[in-house]
Amino acid sequence: MSLPGLPVREVLAQRAVAPPPPRSWLEVARGFTDAKWEERRAPGSRRSIAQGLGAVTVALFDATVPAEFEELVREALAGWTFNTGVRTVPVGMAAAVRRRRLSAGRGCWTGWSGIAGPSRNLADPEVARAALGALSRRMDGTPAAANTTIRRRQVFDMTIR
């Protein structure tokens, strides 16, 4: 298609495609996990990736996860969200979530709506520090082993590239 009389720059601008909408952290991390699954990584490597992404994702929630849900959230992230081969609701998990919601009453933590989307930018120093800090701690808050921290940081770095 030729547009006579228009400068090349304007023709290219008319044909330019709009940039894709920004992806949430969860979409980026799941895409990374799926890519590593397709590469047929060893099961131990995939588990390490899932655990590392699970740790950093909890730190990227907009709201703090209540203590009674923290283990369940990490288990769901590492065992389901970042596990391409099993991404179905585990039999006992749905029942456990329902029981905990009922026992939590009105102040129930609602879950996935608070995951860092485009509104929580990883370029923000506070968000980046929280993410890196989460990678260097175990679930109980104590420091993780040095090789665990290094491995998790490598996974995080590969994911955001």
Backbone torsions as a table, in degrees:
resi	resn	phi	psi	omega
1	MET	NA	128.0	-177.5
2	SER	-114.6	134.9	176.8
3	LEU	-115.3	95.3	-176.2
4	PRO	-64.6	139.6	174.9
5	GLY	88.7	-10.8	179.7
6	LEU	-94.9	139.4	175.2
7	PRO	-63.5	152.9	-178.0
8	VAL	-56.8	-40.7	-179.3
9	ARG	-57.8	-42.6	179.9
10	GLU	-69.6	-38.1	177.7
11	VAL	-62.6	-44.7	179.0
12	LEU	-64.2	-37.0	178.9
13	ALA	-66.2	-36.2	178.4
14	GLN	-68.4	-32.2	-178.8
15	ARG	-87.4	-10.5	-176.2
16	ALA	-62.4	141.7	179.2
17	VAL	-92.2	141.2	178.1
18	ALA	-63.9	143.5	179.6
19	PRO	-64.4	149.2	-179.6
20	PRO	-66.1	153.6	179.3
21	PRO	-65.5	151.2	-179.8
22	PRO	-62.9	141.8	-179.8
23	ARG	-94.9	149.3	177.7
24	SER	-76.3	164.3	177.7
25	TRP	-58.7	-40.3	-177.9
26	LEU	-62.3	-41.5	178.3
27	GLU	-64.3	-42.2	179.7
28	VAL	-63.8	-47.7	-177.2
29	ALA	-65.8	-41.0	178.0
30	ARG	-66.7	-37.9	176.6
31	GLY	-62.0	-41.3	177.6
32	PHE	-63.2	-45.8	179.4
33	THR	-61.0	-44.0	179.2
34	ASP	-62.5	-39.1	178.8
35	ALA	-64.2	-42.0	179.1
36	LYS	-67.9	-32.7	177.5
37	TRP	-65.7	-43.0	179.9
38	GLU	-65.6	-27.2	177.2
39	GLU	-75.6	-3.4	-179.9
40	ARG	59.8	48.2	174.7
41	ARG	-63.2	155.9	178.4
42	ALA	-63.9	150.3	-178.9
43	PRO	-55.3	-38.5	179.1
44	GLY	-64.4	-38.5	177.8
45	SER	-66.7	-42.3	179.2
46	ARG	-64.4	-38.1	178.0
47	ARG	-64.8	-42.3	178.2
48	SER	-62.7	-41.3	177.9
49	ILE	-62.0	-46.7	-179.1
50	ALA	-62.5	-42.3	179.9
51	GLN	-67.1	-41.2	178.9
52	GLY	-64.8	-45.1	179.0
53	LEU	-67.9	-32.9	176.5
54	GLY	-64.1	-42.2	-179.9
55	ALA	-64.3	-44.0	-177.7
56	VAL	-74.0	-32.8	-179.2
57	THR	-65.0	-39.5	177.6
58	VAL	-59.6	-37.8	179.3
59	ALA	-70.0	-20.1	-177.8
60	LEU	-94.2	2.0	174.4
61	PHE	-63.2	146.4	177.4
62	ASP	-68.1	-31.6	179.5
63	ALA	-118.7	151.6	178.6
64	THR	-68.8	136.8	178.2
65	VAL	-76.0	126.4	177.1
66	PRO	-59.3	148.2	-175.4
67	ALA	-55.5	-37.9	-177.2
68	GLU	-70.4	-16.0	179.2
69	PHE	-105.1	-9.1	-172.7
70	GLU	-59.4	-46.6	-179.7
71	GLU	-64.4	-41.9	179.3
72	LEU	-63.7	-41.5	-179.9
73	VAL	-64.9	-46.6	179.1
74	ARG	-63.2	-39.8	178.6
75	GLU	-63.1	-42.1	179.5
76	ALA	-66.0	-40.8	179.9
77	LEU	-65.9	-53.0	-175.9
78	ALA	-72.8	-36.8	-174.3
79	GLY	-92.8	-11.7	-176.6
80	TRP	-133.0	-60.9	-175.2
81	THR	-61.1	-43.5	-178.3
82	PHE	-102.7	24.9	176.8
83	ASN	-122.7	92.1	-173.9
84	THR	-56.6	-36.2	-176.1
85	GLY	-71.2	-19.6	-174.4
86	VAL	-123.0	16.2	-170.1
87	ARG	-64.2	63.5	172.4
88	THR	-133.7	161.0	-178.2
89	VAL	-73.5	119.8	177.3
90	PRO	-61.3	147.8	-174.2
91	VAL	-54.0	-51.3	-175.6
92	GLY	-79.3	-18.2	-173.9
93	MET	-68.4	-43.3	-179.2
94	ALA	-61.0	-42.6	179.5
95	ALA	-66.2	-39.7	-179.8
96	ALA	-64.8	-41.4	179.1
97	VAL	-64.3	-43.6	178.8
98	ARG	-61.0	-44.4	179.0
99	ARG	-61.0	-44.5	-177.8
100	ARG	-68.8	-35.0	177.0
101	ARG	-64.1	-44.1	-179.9
102	LEU	-63.9	-40.3	-179.0
103	SER	-74.5	-23.3	-179.1
104	ALA	-78.1	-24.2	178.0
105	GLY	72.3	-143.5	-174.2
106	ARG	-69.4	-29.5	-176.1
107	GLY	-87.5	30.8	-175.6
108	CYS	-68.6	137.5	174.9
109	TRP	-78.1	130.7	-169.1
110	THR	-91.5	-13.8	170.3
111	GLY	100.7	-122.1	-163.1
112	TRP	-66.5	-16.8	-176.5
113	SER	-64.5	-18.2	-176.5
114	GLY	-96.8	10.0	-178.6
115	ILE	-69.6	141.2	-177.0
116	ALA	-55.1	108.4	175.8
117	GLY	-100.6	-157.3	179.1
118	PRO	-58.0	-22.9	-178.4
119	SER	-71.0	-25.5	178.6
120	ARG	-105.4	94.9	-173.8
121	ASN	-81.7	130.4	178.8
122	LEU	-68.7	-13.6	176.3
123	ALA	-76.4	-14.7	176.5
124	ASP	-69.9	123.1	-176.5
125	PRO	-56.7	-37.1	179.3
126	GLU	-63.6	-43.7	-179.7
127	VAL	-66.5	-43.8	179.6
128	ALA	-63.4	-41.0	178.4
129	ARG	-64.1	-40.5	178.6
130	ALA	-64.2	-40.9	179.6
131	ALA	-64.7	-47.2	-179.4
132	LEU	-66.9	-35.1	177.0
133	GLY	-64.7	-38.4	179.5
134	ALA	-66.2	-31.2	179.9
135	LEU	-69.4	-23.0	-175.7
136	SER	-100.8	8.6	178.8
137	ARG	-120.5	148.1	172.8
138	ARG	-81.2	173.9	-178.9
139	MET	-60.3	-32.4	-178.6
140	ASP	-83.8	2.6	176.2
141	GLY	93.7	-8.5	178.7
142	THR	-79.1	157.9	-179.6
143	PRO	-62.9	140.1	177.1
144	ALA	-81.7	161.9	177.3
145	ALA	-62.0	152.7	-176.4
146	ALA	-59.2	-44.2	-178.7
147	ASN	-67.8	-30.7	175.8
148	THR	-65.7	-45.7	179.2
149	THR	-61.4	-44.2	-179.7
150	ILE	-62.1	-46.5	-179.2
151	ARG	-61.8	-44.4	179.9
152	ARG	-64.6	-39.9	178.7
153	ARG	-65.8	-37.1	177.2
154	GLN	-62.8	-44.1	179.0
155	VAL	-62.3	-46.2	179.2
156	PHE	-60.0	-43.6	179.8
157	ASP	-62.6	-44.9	178.7
158	MET	-64.6	-34.2	-178.1
159	THR	-68.4	-41.8	-175.6
160	ILE	-83.8	-5.7	177.4
161	ARG	-79.0	NA	NA
